[in-house]
Amino acid sequence: MALEEQIQEAVTAEVFDYLKPYLQRMVREYILLDRNQAFESLSVSRAFFDKNIKNKPQVKLAERKFPESDKVFYEPTELKKAILSLTKF
């Protein structure tokens, strides 16, 4: 019985490791991001995000708030478009 449990744990860990990048991609593309996820997904510091990105009009348009809440969420594709409009090539 113990061997069976160890095998199950090993398989579960292996499947999780395999699926983790796909799950992260799904979350980034299909679920709203909060401020922490937004600056982490952009690979910038919180201070840089707050100073240089958060208050830009393009980014403000991508914000979503629940009624009676100050918490801000971003739709990932809208945030991506806003960031692209702010960057230079």
Secondary structure as GFF3:
##gff-version 3
##sequence-region A 1 89
A	DSSP	alpha_helix	2	30	.	.	.	ID=ss1
A	DSSP	beta_strand	33	34	.	.	.	ID=ss2
A	DSSP	alpha_helix	35	41	.	.	.	ID=ss3
A	DSSP	alpha_helix	46	48	.	.	.	ID=ss4
A	DSSP	pi_helix	49	53	.	.	.	ID=ss5
A	DSSP	alpha_helix	57	60	.	.	.	ID=ss6
A	DSSP	beta_strand	63	65	.	.	.	ID=ss7
A	DSSP	beta_strand	72	74	.	.	.	ID=ss8
A	DSSP	alpha_helix	76	86	.	.	.	ID=ss9
###
